[in-house]
């Protein structure tokens, strides 16, 4: 009985977390026991590749800042 109540509680929390993340343009990726893996994606247009070192970095753009802000607000809520 306790195990069933725990699963109901975890599912309620997952529903809350997933709806907040969806609202702020993120995507729930995986539930890992007591943790959630949540992602916010950026487009390939926001990347730049150093031709000498082959290192990929992100262009500083308002879009990237907005994605980071949305992830932060989701965490706070």
DSSP file (Angstrom, degrees, kcal/mol; ACC not computed):
  #  RESIDUE AA STRUCTURE BP1 BP2  ACC     N-H-->O    O-->H-N    N-H-->O    O-->H-N    TCO  KAPPA ALPHA  PHI   PSI    X-CA   Y-CA   Z-CA
    1    1 A X     >        0   0    0      0, 0.0     4,-2.0     0, 0.0     5,-0.2   0.000 360.0 360.0 360.0 -43.0    0.0    0.0    0.0
    2    2 A X  H  >  +     0   0    0      1,-0.2     4,-2.4     2,-0.2     5,-0.2   0.899 360.0  54.2 -63.2 -40.4    2.8    2.4    0.9
    3    3 A X  H  > S+     0   0    0      1,-0.2     4,-2.2     2,-0.2    -1,-0.2   0.893 107.8  50.4 -61.5 -39.0    4.6    1.7   -2.4
    4    4 A X  H  > S+     0   0    0      2,-0.2     4,-2.0     1,-0.2    -1,-0.2   0.905 110.3  49.4 -65.6 -41.2    1.4    2.6   -4.3
    5    5 A X  H  X S+     0   0    0     -4,-2.0     4,-2.2     2,-0.2    -2,-0.2   0.883 109.7  52.0 -65.1 -38.5    1.0    5.9   -2.4
    6    6 A X  H  X S+     0   0    0     -4,-2.4     4,-2.8     1,-0.2    -2,-0.2   0.924 109.2  49.4 -63.5 -44.2    4.6    6.7   -3.2
    7    7 A X  H  X S+     0   0    0     -4,-2.2     4,-2.3     1,-0.2    -2,-0.2   0.885 110.1  51.0 -64.6 -38.0    4.1    6.1   -6.9
    8    8 A X  H  X S+     0   0    0     -4,-2.0     4,-1.9     2,-0.2    -1,-0.2   0.908 111.8  48.0 -63.6 -41.1    1.0    8.3   -6.9
    9    9 A X  H  X S+     0   0    0     -4,-2.2     4,-2.4     2,-0.2    -2,-0.2   0.929 111.4  49.2 -64.6 -46.2    3.0   11.1   -5.2
   10   10 A X  H  X S+     0   0    0     -4,-2.8     4,-2.7     1,-0.2    -2,-0.2   0.898 110.7  51.1 -60.9 -41.0    5.9   10.8   -7.6
   11   11 A X  H  X S+     0   0    0     -4,-2.3     4,-2.1     2,-0.2    -1,-0.2   0.869 108.6  51.5 -66.0 -36.3    3.5   10.9  -10.5
   12   12 A X  H  X S+     0   0    0     -4,-1.9     4,-1.9     2,-0.2    -2,-0.2   0.932 111.9  46.4 -64.3 -45.3    1.8   14.1   -9.1
   13   13 A X  H  X S+     0   0    0     -4,-2.4     4,-2.9     1,-0.2     5,-0.2   0.922 111.3  52.3 -61.9 -44.2    5.2   15.7   -8.8
   14   14 A X  H  X S+     0   0    0     -4,-2.7     4,-2.9     1,-0.2     5,-0.2   0.894 107.4  52.5 -59.7 -40.7    6.2   14.6  -12.3
   15   15 A X  H  X S+     0   0    0     -4,-2.1     4,-2.0     2,-0.2    -1,-0.2   0.909 111.8  45.8 -62.3 -42.3    3.0   16.1  -13.7
   16   16 A X  H  X S+     0   0    0     -4,-1.9     4,-2.1     2,-0.2    -2,-0.2   0.946 115.4  45.8 -64.8 -49.2    3.8   19.5  -12.0
   17   17 A X  H  X S+     0   0    0     -4,-2.9     4,-2.5     1,-0.2     5,-0.2   0.927 113.9  48.6 -61.3 -46.6    7.4   19.5  -13.2
   18   18 A X  H  X S+     0   0    0     -4,-2.9     4,-2.6    -5,-0.2    -1,-0.2   0.894 111.0  49.6 -63.7 -40.6    6.6   18.5  -16.7
   19   19 A X  H  X S+     0   0    0     -4,-2.0     4,-2.1    -5,-0.2    -1,-0.2   0.900 112.4  47.4 -68.4 -38.3    3.8   21.1  -17.1
   20   20 A X  H  X S+     0   0    0     -4,-2.1     4,-1.5     2,-0.2    -2,-0.2   0.936 113.7  47.4 -65.7 -45.2    6.1   23.9  -15.8
   21   21 A X  H  <>S+     0   0    0     -4,-2.5     5,-3.0     1,-0.2     3,-0.3   0.912 112.0  50.1 -63.4 -43.1    8.9   22.9  -18.1
   22   22 A X  H ><5S+     0   0    0     -4,-2.6     3,-1.6     1,-0.2    -1,-0.2   0.912 107.3  55.1 -59.7 -42.6    6.6   22.6  -21.1
   23   23 A X  H 3<5S+     0   0    0     -4,-2.1    -1,-0.2     1,-0.3    -2,-0.2   0.825 108.9  47.8 -61.1 -32.5    5.2   26.1  -20.3
   24   24 A X  T 3<5S-     0   0    0     -4,-1.5    -1,-0.3    -3,-0.3    -2,-0.2  -0.049 123.7-100.3-103.4  31.4    8.8   27.5  -20.4
   25   25 A X  T < 5S+     0   0    0     -3,-1.6    16,-0.4     1,-0.2    -3,-0.2   0.685  82.8 124.4  64.8  24.1    9.7   25.8  -23.7
   26   26 A X      < -     0   0    0     -5,-3.0     2,-0.4    -6,-0.2    14,-0.2  -0.435  52.6-132.4-100.0-178.4   11.7   23.0  -22.2
   27   27 A X  E     -A   39   0A   0     12,-2.6    12,-2.5    -2,-0.2     2,-0.4  -0.973  11.8-129.9-140.1 123.2   11.3   19.3  -22.6
   28   28 A X  E     +A   38   0A   0     -2,-0.4    10,-0.2    10,-0.2     3,-0.1  -0.588  30.3 177.2 -67.4 128.6   11.2   16.6  -19.9
   29   29 A X  E     -     0   0A   0      8,-3.2     2,-0.3    -2,-0.4     9,-0.2   0.828  53.6 -10.4-103.2 -42.8   13.7   14.0  -21.1
   30   30 A X  E     -A   37   0A   0      7,-1.6     7,-3.5     2,-0.0     2,-0.6  -0.984  47.9-135.1-161.7 142.9   13.8   11.3  -18.5
   31   31 A X  E     -A   36   0A   0     -2,-0.3     2,-0.6     5,-0.2     5,-0.2  -0.928  22.5-171.0-100.3 124.6   12.7   10.5  -14.9
   32   32 A X  E >   -A   35   0A   0      3,-3.2     3,-2.1    -2,-0.6     2,-0.5  -0.792  52.3 -79.5-119.0  86.2   15.6    9.0  -13.0
   33   33 A X  T 3  S-     0   0    0     -2,-0.6    -1,-0.1     1,-0.3     0, 0.0  -0.411 118.8  -0.9  60.1-109.6   14.3    7.7   -9.7
   34   34 A X  T 3  S+     0   0    0     -2,-0.5     2,-0.3    -3,-0.1    -1,-0.3   0.318 128.1  70.3 -93.5   7.9   14.1   10.8   -7.6
   35   35 A X  E <   -A   32   0A   0     -3,-2.1    -3,-3.2     2,-0.0     2,-0.4  -0.847  64.9-143.9-126.6 159.6   15.4   13.1  -10.3
   36   36 A X  E     -A   31   0A   0     -2,-0.3     2,-0.7    -5,-0.2    -5,-0.2  -0.976   9.0-145.1-122.1 136.9   14.2   14.6  -13.6
   37   37 A X  E     -A   30   0A   0     -7,-3.5    -8,-3.2    -2,-0.4    -7,-1.6  -0.915  27.1-179.8 -99.6 117.6   16.4   15.3  -16.6
   38   38 A X  E     -A   28   0A   0     -2,-0.7     2,-0.3   -10,-0.2   -10,-0.2  -0.936   5.2-165.3-121.8 140.7   15.0   18.4  -18.3
   39   39 A X  E     -A   27   0A   0    -12,-2.5   -12,-2.6    -2,-0.4     2,-0.4  -0.937  17.1-163.1-131.1 150.4   16.4   20.0  -21.5
   40   40 A X        -     0   0    0     -2,-0.3     2,-0.3   -14,-0.2   -14,-0.1  -1.000  25.0-148.8-125.8 126.9   16.1   23.3  -23.4
   41   41 A X        -     0   0    0     -2,-0.4     2,-0.3   -16,-0.4    -2,-0.0  -0.676  10.0-162.5-102.0 150.6   17.3   23.1  -27.0
   42   42 A X        -     0   0    0     -2,-0.3     2,-0.1    25,-0.0    22,-0.0  -0.849  28.0-105.6-120.5 162.7   19.0   25.7  -29.1
   43   43 A X    >   -     0   0    0     -2,-0.3     3,-1.7     1,-0.1     4,-0.1  -0.447  24.9-113.2 -88.8 162.7   19.2   25.6  -32.9
   44   44 A X  G >  S+     0   0    0      1,-0.3     3,-1.5     2,-0.2    -1,-0.1   0.715 112.8  72.2 -66.0 -19.6   22.4   24.9  -34.9
   45   45 A X  G 3  S+     0   0    0      1,-0.3    -1,-0.3     3,-0.0    14,-0.0   0.735  90.7  59.9 -65.3 -21.4   22.2   28.5  -36.1
   46   46 A X  G <  S+     0   0    0     -3,-1.7    13,-3.1    12,-0.1     2,-0.3   0.416  93.5  86.2 -87.5   1.7   23.3   29.5  -32.6
   47   47 A X  E <   -B   58   0B   0     -3,-1.5     2,-0.4    11,-0.2    11,-0.2  -0.717  54.5-169.3-100.8 151.2   26.6   27.5  -32.9
   48   48 A X  E     -B   57   0B   0      9,-2.8     9,-2.7    -2,-0.3     2,-0.5  -0.996  11.9-146.3-136.3 142.5   29.9   28.5  -34.4
   49   49 A X  E     -B   56   0B   0     -2,-0.4     2,-0.7     7,-0.2     7,-0.2  -0.913  12.4-134.8-112.5 127.2   32.8   26.2  -35.1
   50   50 A X     >  -     0   0    0      5,-2.5     4,-2.5    -2,-0.5     5,-0.4  -0.706  16.4-153.0 -75.9 116.3   36.4   27.2  -34.8
   51   51 A X  T  4 S+     0   0    0     -2,-0.7    -1,-0.2     1,-0.2    -2,-0.0   0.786  89.6  48.1 -66.6 -28.1   37.9   25.8  -38.0
   52   52 A X  T  4 S+     0   0    0      1,-0.1    -1,-0.2     3,-0.1    -2,-0.0   0.935 126.4  23.5 -77.1 -47.5   41.4   25.4  -36.4
   53   53 A X  T  4 S-     0   0    0      2,-0.1    -2,-0.2     0, 0.0    -1,-0.1   0.582  93.0-133.7 -96.8 -11.1   40.5   23.7  -33.2
   54   54 A X     <  +     0   0    0     -4,-2.5     2,-0.4     1,-0.2    -3,-0.2   0.723  53.0 151.8  62.3  23.6   37.1   22.2  -34.3
   55   55 A X        -     0   0    0     -5,-0.4    -5,-2.5     1,-0.0     2,-0.5  -0.716  39.1-142.0 -88.1 132.1   35.6   23.4  -31.0
   56   56 A X  E     +B   49   0B   0     -2,-0.4     2,-0.3    -7,-0.2    -7,-0.2  -0.807  27.1 170.8 -94.0 130.9   31.9   24.2  -31.1
   57   57 A X  E     -B   48   0B   0     -9,-2.7    -9,-2.8    -2,-0.5     2,-0.4  -0.891  32.8-106.9-132.7 166.3   30.8   27.2  -29.1
   58   58 A X  E     -B   47   0B   0     -2,-0.3   -11,-0.2   -11,-0.2     2,-0.2  -0.774  28.7-123.0 -96.4 137.4   27.6   29.2  -28.8
   59   59 A X        -     0   0    0    -13,-3.1     2,-0.9    -2,-0.4     5,-0.2  -0.522  33.9-109.3 -70.1 142.5   27.2   32.6  -30.4
   60   60 A X        +     0   0    0     -2,-0.2     2,-0.3     4,-0.1    -1,-0.1  -0.655  61.0 151.4 -75.6 112.5   26.2   35.2  -27.8
   61   61 A X     >  -     0   0    0     -2,-0.9     4,-1.8     1,-0.1     5,-0.1  -0.949  60.2-115.9-140.4 161.0   22.7   35.9  -28.6
   62   62 A X  H  > S+     0   0    0     -2,-0.3     4,-2.5     1,-0.2     5,-0.2   0.840 114.0  61.5 -63.0 -32.3   19.5   37.1  -26.9
   63   63 A X  H  > S+     0   0    0      2,-0.2     4,-2.1     1,-0.2    -1,-0.2   0.920 103.9  46.9 -62.6 -44.5   17.9   33.7  -27.9
   64   64 A X  H  > S+     0   0    0      1,-0.2     4,-2.3     2,-0.2    -1,-0.2   0.910 112.3  50.9 -64.3 -42.0   20.5   31.7  -25.8
   65   65 A X  H  X S+     0   0    0     -4,-1.8     4,-2.4     1,-0.2    -2,-0.2   0.894 109.3  51.2 -61.9 -40.0   20.0   34.1  -22.9
   66   66 A X  H  X S+     0   0    0     -4,-2.5     4,-2.6     2,-0.2    -1,-0.2   0.895 108.4  51.4 -65.0 -39.9   16.3   33.6  -23.1
   67   67 A X  H  X S+     0   0    0     -4,-2.1     4,-2.1     2,-0.2    -2,-0.2   0.929 111.5  47.3 -62.1 -45.2   16.6   29.9  -23.1
   68   68 A X  H  X S+     0   0    0     -4,-2.3     4,-2.1     1,-0.2    -2,-0.2   0.896 111.8  51.1 -63.0 -40.3   18.8   30.1  -20.0
   69   69 A X  H  X S+     0   0    0     -4,-2.4     4,-2.7     2,-0.2     5,-0.2   0.911 108.8  50.7 -63.2 -42.9   16.3   32.4  -18.3
   70   70 A X  H  X S+     0   0    0     -4,-2.6     4,-2.2     1,-0.2    -1,-0.2   0.891 110.0  50.1 -63.8 -39.1   13.4   30.1  -19.0
   71   71 A X  H  X S+     0   0    0     -4,-2.1     4,-1.9     2,-0.2    -1,-0.2   0.909 112.2  48.1 -63.8 -41.4   15.3   27.1  -17.5
   72   72 A X  H  X S+     0   0    0     -4,-2.1     4,-2.2     2,-0.2    -2,-0.2   0.918 111.1  48.8 -66.3 -44.6   16.1   29.2  -14.4
   73   73 A X  H  X S+     0   0    0     -4,-2.7     4,-2.6     1,-0.2    -1,-0.2   0.896 109.6  53.7 -63.0 -39.9   12.5   30.4  -14.0
   74   74 A X  H  < S+     0   0    0     -4,-2.2    -1,-0.2    -5,-0.2    -2,-0.2   0.913 108.6  49.5 -59.7 -43.1   11.3   26.8  -14.4
   75   75 A X  H  < S+     0   0    0     -4,-1.9    -2,-0.2     1,-0.2    -1,-0.2   0.913 111.4  49.0 -62.1 -43.6   13.6   25.7  -11.6
   76   76 A X  H  <        0   0    0     -4,-2.2    -2,-0.2     1,-0.3    -1,-0.2   0.909 360.0 360.0 -64.6 -42.7   12.4   28.5   -9.3
   77   77 A X     <        0   0    0     -4,-2.6    -1,-0.3    -5,-0.2    -2,-0.2   0.517 360.0 360.0 -67.2 360.0    8.8   27.7   -9.9
